[in-house]
Amino acid sequence: MSSNREIFFRHVAQTSPAPLALEIERAEGSFLYGSKGETYVDLISGISVSNIGHRHPKVVQAIKDQSDKYLHLMVYGEYVQSPQVKLAERIASLLPASLNSVYFTNSGAEAIEGALKLAKRITNRAEVVSFRNSYHGSTHGALSIMGSETFKNAFRPLIPGNRLLNYGVESELEQITEETACVVVEPVQAEAGAIFPDNNFLKKLRKKCDDNGVILIYDEVQTGFGRTGNLFGFEHSGTVPDIIVFAKGMGGGMPIGAFVSSVERMTLLTHDPVLGHITTFGGHPVSCAAALATVETIVAEKLHEAAAIKEQIIRAELKHPRIQEVRGKGLLLAVVFDSFETNKKIIDKAIEEGVITDWFLFCDHAMRIAPPLNISEDVLIESCRKIVKAIDSIQ
């Protein structure tokens, strides 16, 4: 009989030539448990998804309670469904007043697609500006605005009318004009290796968009809901977008995304044509129930504030001559080494020690540290010391 590992490589479509292929039987809190009794500390939260850890009791209970009532009822937007209503109201209560209408999707990439369509509808323009080393998803629209030519080349032609700028470079903003429909930007560049711009850059970007009637879209798929030490990444900049995109950490491990704008703007998707944007499973009631439990837990337990405290623990523990820099804020940190080869050796050795880390898509010489926001300080300290041990062990 074939093993799960053999079936994994035979029948489950792969995304890389060398997946980690760890066989995980269960997960709890900040820990993953392997099929042969292995225990791993998850320092990447499934790439910034498990903000309140794996299988949080409140999330599990919310899933059970909702599944006892109903699952899918109808394509999104036709029925009044309590989980969607409650979650939308709670999200709106946490955002500035101009961001009060929530459109639920299944993922971050889908939310980006919806946000792009909304911006084009608002402005009746076509050009989309984004930034190099940005990641917004792998669907065609999201891929078209991705900040990496390498990832795009195999799939051309893509959607035309896109312009890439250099992140954080003020002079580049002159390329935003009255021909531009929208600017899509991460208030914190995640896959570039936790890059926080000088606050004035986003303020100047906001003004440039205002001056030219351009819609400003913030992609907070990785940074939303406490990851950077504030509830939302944009709060570090003192600016407010016209549209904001969420996913990953809002769902407690369930698939969900959202784009949020004003009621007046969002209404444009309802006519000319009707169903200007539609999804079958977006806002699935079980996912919405899980997300509401997640958001309430983050807010009630002030886990965004805890992330800022735990950042200092990591910085204090991760000191080594091979570490060039620890960059980022909250629990979105990049530990910078001299090369991918060095970083990969350390990551592999750390996994052997029971600590799961990763590298960044557009910064492969930096190690990703993004654990659950509620990881215990003792576990965090022990994990950092194992990383230092891994650094010491390599040649």
C-alpha positions as CSV (number, residue, x, y, z in Angstrom):
1,M,0.0,0.0,0.0
2,S,1.3,3.5,-0.9
3,S,2.2,5.8,1.9
4,N,0.7,9.3,2.2
5,R,4.0,10.8,1.2
6,E,4.1,8.7,-2.0
7,I,0.5,9.7,-2.8
8,F,1.3,13.3,-2.0
9,F,3.9,13.4,-4.8
10,R,1.9,11.3,-7.2
11,H,-1.5,12.9,-7.0
12,V,-1.4,16.2,-5.2
13,A,-0.3,19.0,-7.6
14,Q,3.0,20.5,-6.5
15,T,4.0,24.2,-6.4
16,S,7.8,23.6,-6.2
17,P,10.4,20.9,-7.0
18,A,11.2,20.4,-3.4
19,P,8.3,20.9,-0.9
20,L,9.0,20.5,2.8
21,A,6.7,17.4,2.7
22,L,6.3,17.3,6.5
23,E,3.5,15.0,7.3
24,I,1.4,16.7,10.0
25,E,-1.2,14.7,11.9
26,R,-2.5,17.5,14.1
27,A,-1.9,21.0,15.3
28,E,-2.6,22.9,18.5
29,G,-1.7,26.5,19.5
30,S,1.8,27.2,18.2
31,F,2.7,23.5,17.6
32,L,2.5,21.0,14.8
33,Y,2.7,17.3,15.4
34,G,4.1,14.9,12.8
35,S,3.1,11.4,11.9
36,K,6.1,9.9,13.6
37,G,5.8,11.7,16.9
38,E,7.7,14.9,15.8
39,T,6.9,18.2,17.5
40,Y,7.5,21.5,15.7
41,V,7.1,25.1,16.8
42,D,5.4,27.0,13.9
43,L,7.2,30.3,13.6
44,I,5.6,31.2,10.4
45,S,1.9,30.6,11.2
46,G,1.2,29.0,7.8
47,I,2.5,32.2,6.3
48,S,0.7,34.7,8.6
49,V,-2.5,32.8,8.7
50,S,-2.8,31.3,12.2
51,N,-2.6,34.7,14.1
52,I,-4.3,33.1,17.1
53,G,-2.6,29.7,16.7
54,H,-3.9,26.5,15.4
55,R,-7.3,25.2,16.4
56,H,-8.0,28.0,18.8
57,P,-10.9,26.7,21.0
58,K,-13.1,29.7,20.2
59,V,-12.6,29.2,16.5
60,V,-13.3,25.5,16.7
61,Q,-16.5,26.2,18.7
62,A,-17.7,28.8,16.3
63,I,-17.1,26.3,13.4
64,K,-19.1,23.6,15.2
65,D,-21.9,26.0,16.2
66,Q,-22.3,27.3,12.6
67,S,-22.1,23.9,11.0
68,D,-25.0,22.8,13.1
69,K,-27.1,25.6,11.6
70,Y,-26.3,25.7,7.9
71,L,-23.4,25.6,5.4
72,H,-23.7,27.1,1.9
73,L,-27.1,28.5,1.1
74,M,-26.8,30.6,-2.0
75,V,-24.3,32.6,-4.0
76,Y,-22.9,35.5,-2.2
77,G,-25.0,38.6,-1.6
78,E,-28.5,37.2,-2.1
79,Y,-29.5,36.0,1.4
80,V,-29.1,37.7,4.8
81,Q,-26.7,35.4,6.6
82,S,-25.9,36.1,10.2
83,P,-22.2,35.2,10.2
84,Q,-21.6,37.6,7.3
85,V,-23.6,40.4,8.8
86,K,-21.9,40.1,12.2
87,L,-18.4,39.9,10.8
88,A,-18.9,42.8,8.4
89,E,-20.2,45.0,11.2
90,R,-17.3,44.1,13.4
91,I,-14.7,44.7,10.8
92,A,-16.3,48.1,9.9
93,S,-16.3,49.0,13.6
94,L,-12.5,48.6,13.7
95,L,-11.7,50.7,10.6
96,P,-12.0,54.4,9.7
97,A,-15.6,55.6,8.9
98,S,-14.9,55.7,5.2
99,L,-14.3,51.9,5.1
100,N,-17.7,50.7,6.0
101,S,-18.8,48.2,3.3
102,V,-17.2,44.7,3.2
103,Y,-17.2,42.3,0.2
104,F,-16.3,38.8,1.3
105,T,-14.2,36.5,-0.9
106,N,-12.5,33.2,-0.5
107,S,-8.9,34.4,-0.6
108,G,-6.6,37.4,-0.7
109,A,-6.0,37.0,-4.5
110,E,-9.8,37.1,-5.1
111,A,-10.1,40.2,-2.9
112,I,-7.4,41.9,-5.0
113,E,-9.3,41.0,-8.2
114,G,-12.4,42.6,-6.7
115,A,-10.6,45.7,-5.5
116,L,-9.1,46.2,-9.0
117,K,-12.5,45.9,-10.7
118,L,-14.0,48.4,-8.2
119,A,-11.2,50.9,-8.7
120,K,-11.7,50.8,-12.5
121,R,-15.4,51.2,-12.1
122,I,-15.0,54.2,-9.8
123,T,-12.5,56.0,-12.0
124,N,-13.4,54.7,-15.5
125,R,-9.6,54.4,-16.0
126,A,-7.4,51.4,-16.8
127,E,-3.9,52.0,-15.6
128,V,-2.9,50.2,-12.4
129,V,0.3,51.2,-10.5
130,S,2.0,48.8,-8.1
131,F,5.5,48.3,-6.7
132,R,8.5,46.1,-7.4
133,N,9.0,43.2,-5.0
134,S,5.3,43.2,-4.1
135,Y,3.1,40.1,-4.0
136,H,-0.6,40.3,-4.5
137,G,-1.6,36.7,-5.5
138,S,-1.3,34.3,-8.4
139,T,-4.5,34.8,-10.4
140,H,-4.2,36.6,-13.7
141,G,-5.1,40.1,-12.5
142,A,-3.0,39.8,-9.3
143,L,-0.1,38.3,-11.2
144,S,-0.3,41.2,-13.7
145,I,0.5,43.7,-11.0
146,M,3.0,41.5,-9.1
147,G,6.4,43.2,-8.6
148,S,8.5,40.4,-10.1
149,E,9.1,39.9,-13.8
150,T,10.5,36.4,-13.2
151,F,7.1,35.2,-11.9
152,K,5.2,36.8,-14.8
153,N,7.3,35.7,-17.8
154,A,6.0,32.2,-18.2
155,F,2.4,33.3,-18.3
156,R,2.3,36.3,-20.7
157,P,0.4,37.9,-22.1
158,L,-1.1,39.3,-18.9
159,I,-3.6,42.1,-18.3
160,P,-2.1,45.3,-19.9
161,G,-1.9,48.8,-18.5
162,N,0.2,48.2,-15.5
163,R,3.1,50.3,-14.2
164,L,5.7,49.2,-11.6
165,L,7.4,51.7,-9.3
166,N,10.2,51.4,-6.8
167,Y,8.8,51.1,-3.3
168,G,9.7,53.9,-0.9
169,V,11.2,56.2,-3.6
170,E,9.4,59.5,-3.6
171,S,10.5,60.6,-7.1
172,E,8.7,57.6,-8.6
173,L,5.4,59.0,-7.5
174,E,5.5,61.5,-10.4
175,Q,4.5,58.6,-12.6
176,I,1.0,58.5,-11.0
177,T,-1.2,60.7,-13.2
178,E,-4.8,61.4,-14.2
179,E,-4.6,58.3,-16.4
180,T,-4.1,56.1,-13.3
181,A,-7.1,54.2,-12.0
182,C,-5.5,53.0,-8.8
183,V,-2.3,52.3,-6.9
184,V,-2.0,49.0,-5.1
185,V,0.5,49.0,-2.3
186,E,1.4,47.0,0.8
187,P,1.7,49.5,3.7
188,V,4.4,47.0,4.8
189,Q,6.0,45.0,2.0
190,A,5.9,41.4,3.2
191,E,7.5,39.2,0.7
192,A,10.2,41.8,0.0
193,G,11.4,41.0,3.6
194,A,9.3,43.0,6.0
195,I,10.0,46.4,4.5
196,F,8.4,49.4,6.3
197,P,8.6,52.6,4.4
198,D,9.4,55.9,5.9
199,N,6.0,57.1,7.1
200,N,6.2,60.2,4.8
201,F,6.3,57.9,1.7
202,L,2.8,56.7,2.2
203,K,1.6,60.2,3.2
204,K,3.1,61.5,-0.1
205,L,1.5,58.6,-2.0
206,R,-1.9,59.4,-0.4
207,K,-1.6,63.1,-1.5
208,K,-0.5,62.2,-5.0
209,C,-3.5,59.9,-5.4
210,D,-5.8,62.6,-4.0
211,D,-4.4,65.2,-6.4
212,N,-5.0,63.0,-9.4
213,G,-8.3,61.4,-8.4
214,V,-6.6,58.0,-8.1
215,I,-8.0,55.2,-5.8
216,L,-5.5,54.0,-3.2
217,I,-5.7,50.3,-2.4
218,Y,-3.8,48.9,0.6
219,D,-3.0,45.2,0.5
220,E,-3.1,44.0,4.1
221,V,-3.4,40.3,3.3
222,Q,-0.4,39.5,5.5
223,T,-0.3,42.5,7.8
224,G,-3.9,42.9,8.9
225,F,-5.3,41.9,12.3
226,G,-2.4,42.4,14.6
227,R,0.6,41.1,12.7
228,T,2.8,44.2,12.8
229,G,2.1,45.4,16.4
230,N,-0.9,47.5,15.4
231,L,-4.3,46.2,14.6
232,F,-3.7,47.1,10.9
233,G,-0.4,47.9,9.1
234,F,-1.7,51.2,7.7
235,E,-1.9,52.6,11.2
236,H,1.9,52.9,11.3
237,S,1.6,55.5,8.5
238,G,-1.2,57.8,9.6
239,T,-2.9,57.4,6.3
240,V,-6.2,55.8,5.2
241,P,-6.8,54.0,1.9
242,D,-9.9,54.1,-0.3
243,I,-10.0,50.3,-0.5
244,I,-8.3,47.8,1.8
245,V,-7.8,44.1,1.2
246,F,-7.7,41.4,3.9
247,A,-7.3,37.6,4.1
248,K,-4.9,35.2,5.8
249,G,-4.9,36.1,9.5
250,M,-8.6,37.0,9.7
251,G,-9.9,33.5,9.3
252,G,-8.4,31.6,12.2
253,G,-7.3,28.9,9.7
254,M,-10.4,29.0,7.5
255,P,-10.4,30.3,3.9
256,I,-11.7,33.9,3.7
257,G,-10.7,37.2,2.2
258,A,-12.4,40.6,1.9
259,F,-12.1,44.0,0.2
260,V,-13.5,47.0,2.0
261,S,-14.5,50.4,0.9
262,S,-17.4,52.8,1.3
263,V,-21.0,51.9,0.7
264,E,-21.2,54.5,-2.0
265,R,-18.3,53.1,-3.9
266,M,-19.2,49.4,-3.4
267,T,-22.7,50.0,-4.7
268,L,-21.2,50.6,-8.2
269,L,-20.7,46.9,-8.5
270,T,-24.5,46.2,-8.3
271,H,-25.6,47.7,-11.6
272,D,-24.5,48.4,-15.2
273,P,-24.1,45.4,-15.2
274,V,-26.0,43.8,-12.4
275,L,-23.7,41.3,-10.6
276,G,-20.7,43.4,-11.5
277,H,-18.7,41.2,-9.1
278,I,-20.0,37.8,-7.9
279,T,-18.7,34.8,-6.1
280,T,-20.3,31.5,-5.2
281,F,-18.5,30.6,-2.0
282,G,-17.2,34.0,-0.9
283,G,-18.2,34.8,2.7
284,H,-18.9,31.1,3.4
285,P,-20.9,31.1,6.7
286,V,-18.5,28.7,8.5
287,S,-15.5,30.8,7.5
288,C,-17.2,34.0,8.6
289,A,-18.1,32.5,11.9
290,A,-14.5,31.4,12.4
291,A,-13.3,34.8,11.3
292,L,-15.5,36.6,13.8
293,A,-14.2,34.5,16.6
294,T,-10.7,35.2,15.4
295,V,-11.1,39.0,15.2
296,E,-12.9,39.1,18.6
297,T,-10.1,37.2,20.2
298,I,-7.4,39.4,18.8
299,V,-9.2,42.5,20.0
300,A,-10.2,41.2,23.4
301,E,-6.8,39.8,24.2
302,K,-5.0,42.8,22.6
303,L,-2.8,40.4,20.7
304,H,-1.5,43.2,18.4
305,E,0.0,44.8,21.5
306,A,1.4,41.4,22.5
307,A,3.1,41.2,19.1
308,A,4.9,44.4,19.8
309,I,6.2,43.1,23.1
310,K,7.3,39.7,21.6
311,E,9.2,41.5,18.9
312,Q,11.5,42.8,21.5
313,I,12.1,39.3,22.9
314,I,13.0,38.1,19.4
315,R,15.4,41.0,18.9
316,A,17.1,40.3,22.3
317,E,17.5,36.6,21.6
318,L,18.5,36.6,17.9
319,K,22.0,38.0,18.2
320,H,24.8,36.4,16.3
321,P,27.7,37.5,14.1
322,R,26.1,35.9,11.1
323,I,22.9,37.9,11.5
324,Q,23.3,41.1,9.5
325,E,20.0,42.7,10.5
326,V,16.6,41.9,12.1
327,R,14.1,44.0,10.2
328,G,10.4,44.6,10.6
329,K,7.8,45.3,13.3
330,G,5.6,43.2,15.6
331,L,5.7,39.6,14.6
332,L,6.5,40.1,11.0
333,L,10.3,40.0,11.1
334,A,13.1,39.3,8.6
335,V,16.4,37.9,9.9
336,V,18.9,38.8,7.3
337,F,21.9,36.6,6.4
338,D,24.6,37.0,3.7
339,S,23.0,34.6,1.1
340,F,20.2,32.2,0.3
341,E,22.6,29.3,0.8
342,T,23.4,30.3,4.4
343,N,19.7,31.0,5.1
344,K,18.6,27.7,3.7
345,K,21.1,25.7,5.7
346,I,20.0,27.4,8.9
347,I,16.3,26.9,8.1
348,D,16.8,23.2,7.4
349,K,18.8,22.8,10.6
350,A,16.2,24.6,12.6
351,I,13.5,22.3,11.3
352,E,15.7,19.4,12.5
353,E,15.6,21.1,15.9
354,G,11.8,21.3,15.8
355,V,11.4,24.9,14.7
356,I,9.8,25.8,11.4
357,T,10.9,29.0,9.7
358,D,11.0,30.0,6.0
359,W,12.4,32.6,3.6
360,F,10.7,35.4,1.8
361,L,9.6,35.1,-1.8
362,F,11.5,38.2,-3.0
363,C,14.2,38.2,-0.2
364,D,15.5,34.7,0.0
365,H,18.5,35.6,2.1
366,A,16.2,36.6,5.0
367,M,14.5,34.2,7.4
368,R,10.8,34.8,8.1
369,I,9.8,35.0,11.7
370,A,6.0,35.3,12.0
371,P,4.6,33.1,14.7
372,P,1.1,33.1,16.2
373,L,0.5,36.4,18.0
374,N,-0.4,34.4,21.2
375,I,2.7,32.2,21.2
376,S,4.0,31.9,24.8
377,E,7.1,33.9,25.7
378,D,8.9,30.7,26.9
379,V,8.3,28.9,23.7
380,L,9.4,31.9,21.7
381,I,12.6,32.2,23.7
382,E,13.4,28.5,23.4
383,S,12.7,28.6,19.6
384,C,15.0,31.6,19.1
385,R,17.8,29.8,21.0
386,K,17.4,26.8,18.7
387,I,17.8,29.1,15.7
388,V,21.0,30.5,17.2
389,K,22.1,26.9,17.8
390,A,21.3,26.1,14.1
391,I,23.4,29.1,13.0
392,D,26.3,27.9,15.1
393,S,26.1,24.4,13.6
394,I,26.6,25.4,9.9
395,Q,29.9,25.9,8.1
